Amino acid sequence: MTDQRRLKPYSVEFALPAGRDEVWDTVTQPAAIRQWFGWDYDGLDAEIQQIFVDQATLLAPERMGWADGSYLEVTGDDDRAVVRAVREGPVPDNPDAYDAIEEAWRAFLVQLRFLIERRPAGVRRTLYLTGETTGRQALSLAETEWQAVGRRVSWTVDADGFLVVVAGRVPLTGPSAARMEVTVSTYGLDDDAFEARREEWTKKWAPLAADADVTAGDEPSPQRP
């Protein structure tokens, strides 16, 4: 049995310019989830099946929950909705402590909001950049304006119209180097165009991070230290 007393509570919330029913479909249908959740690697479809189908329990209309007591819910009306990822519990001694699931929801719901707001055409294909560096170095990947979501996640839309999300193990404004994860979401690119973008981002990332790696498509996801 999961000891929920040791799990950090969180609440990550985004308002979306779409009706409740549409948003609910987008967070429960595997084909739609693939357009915003995580990043491409050889186990993504199995991960989506496990998290959103096999392990999820419908708790109420427009709410699904998991064994650790966390849940994802959608509220709203026919025009606008709010999606919330929640794990309830007492306030911890260190409320700013790093929690991998909390920060993942921040990054993934940014990707969901981009999909709902921008409605990009075509299939999503991602580049997943990993390595150890500072937040400042990671944020130098794009010269467009960055928007913070908490202290460890920021996002921007680069000059090519791609969504870029940076997530770190430490606050991005601090001087410390740590593992950084950068997800670049593209839509509608053919193989040649996507490969060109991969080469471009690999050249950008390699000099910025130790143990720099770029994952795309049918490749194994890099190990998370």
Backbone hydrogen bonds, N-H to C=O, Kabsch-Sander energy under -0.5 kcal/mol:
donor,donor_aa,acceptor,acceptor_aa,energy
4,Q,2,T,-1.3
6,R,3,D,-1.5
7,L,4,Q,-1.2
10,Y,87,R,-1.9
12,V,85,A,-2.8
14,F,83,V,-2.2
16,L,81,A,-3.4
18,A,16,L,-1.6
20,R,77,D,-2.9
23,V,19,G,-2.2
24,W,20,R,-2.6
25,D,21,D,-2.2
26,T,22,E,-1.9
27,V,23,V,-1.3
28,T,24,W,-0.5
28,T,25,D,-0.9
29,Q,25,D,-2.1
32,A,29,Q,-0.8
33,I,29,Q,-2.7
34,R,30,P,-1.9
35,Q,32,A,-1.5
36,W,33,I,-1.9
37,F,33,I,-3.1
42,D,219,E,-2.3
44,L,41,Y,-1.7
47,E,43,G,-2.2
48,I,44,L,-2.6
49,Q,45,D,-2.2
50,Q,46,A,-2.4
51,I,47,E,-2.8
52,F,48,I,-2.4
53,V,49,Q,-1.3
54,D,49,Q,-2.9
55,Q,50,Q,-2.5
57,T,65,G,-2.2
59,L,57,T,-0.6
59,L,63,R,-1.9
60,A,63,R,-1.2
63,R,60,A,-1.9
64,M,72,L,-2.5
65,G,57,T,-2.8
66,W,70,S,-2.4
69,G,66,W,-2.0
71,Y,86,V,-2.7
72,L,64,M,-2.7
73,E,84,R,-2.4
74,V,62,E,-2.4
75,T,82,V,-2.4
77,D,80,R,-2.6
81,A,16,L,-2.2
82,V,75,T,-2.7
83,V,14,F,-2.5
84,R,73,E,-2.6
85,A,12,V,-2.7
86,V,71,Y,-2.9
86,V,84,R,-0.5
87,R,10,Y,-2.6
88,E,69,G,-0.6
97,A,94,N,-2.0
103,E,99,D,-2.4
104,A,100,A,-2.0
105,W,101,I,-2.3
106,R,102,E,-1.8
107,A,103,E,-2.1
108,F,104,A,-3.0
109,L,105,W,-2.7
110,V,106,R,-1.4
111,Q,107,A,-1.5
112,L,108,F,-2.1
113,R,109,L,-2.5
114,F,110,V,-2.2
115,L,111,Q,-2.0
116,I,112,L,-2.4
117,E,113,R,-3.1
118,R,114,F,-2.7
119,R,114,F,-0.6
119,R,115,L,-1.4
125,R,186,T,-2.6
127,L,184,V,-1.9
128,Y,215,T,-2.3
129,L,127,L,-0.6
129,L,182,V,-3.2
130,T,213,D,-2.3
131,G,180,M,-1.2
132,E,210,A,-2.3
133,T,131,G,-0.6
133,T,178,A,-2.4
135,G,176,S,-0.5
138,A,134,T,-2.2
139,L,135,G,-2.6
140,S,136,R,-0.6
140,S,137,Q,-1.0
141,L,138,A,-1.4
142,A,139,L,-0.7
147,Q,155,W,-2.9
149,V,153,V,-3.3
153,V,149,V,-0.5
154,S,166,V,-2.1
155,W,147,Q,-2.3
156,T,164,V,-2.0
158,D,156,T,-0.6
158,D,162,F,-2.4
161,G,158,D,-2.2
163,L,185,S,-1.4
164,V,156,T,-3.0
165,V,183,T,-2.3
166,V,154,S,-2.9
167,A,181,E,-2.7
168,G,152,R,-2.4
169,R,179,R,-1.6
172,L,151,R,-2.5
174,G,171,P,-1.3
178,A,133,T,-2.5
180,M,131,G,-3.2
181,E,167,A,-2.8
182,V,129,L,-2.9
183,T,165,V,-2.5
184,V,127,L,-2.9
184,V,182,V,-0.6
185,S,163,L,-2.7
185,S,183,T,-0.6
186,T,125,R,-2.7
186,T,184,V,-0.6
188,G,123,V,-1.9
194,F,190,D,-2.7
195,E,191,D,-2.5
196,A,192,D,-2.0
197,R,193,A,-1.8
198,R,194,F,-2.4
199,E,195,E,-2.3
200,E,196,A,-2.1
201,W,197,R,-2.7
202,T,198,R,-2.4
203,K,199,E,-2.0
204,K,200,E,-1.6
205,W,201,W,-2.4
206,A,202,T,-2.4
208,L,205,W,-1.7
209,A,205,W,-1.2
210,A,132,E,-2.7
212,A,209,A,-0.9
213,D,130,T,-2.3
215,T,128,Y,-2.5
219,E,217,G,-1.6
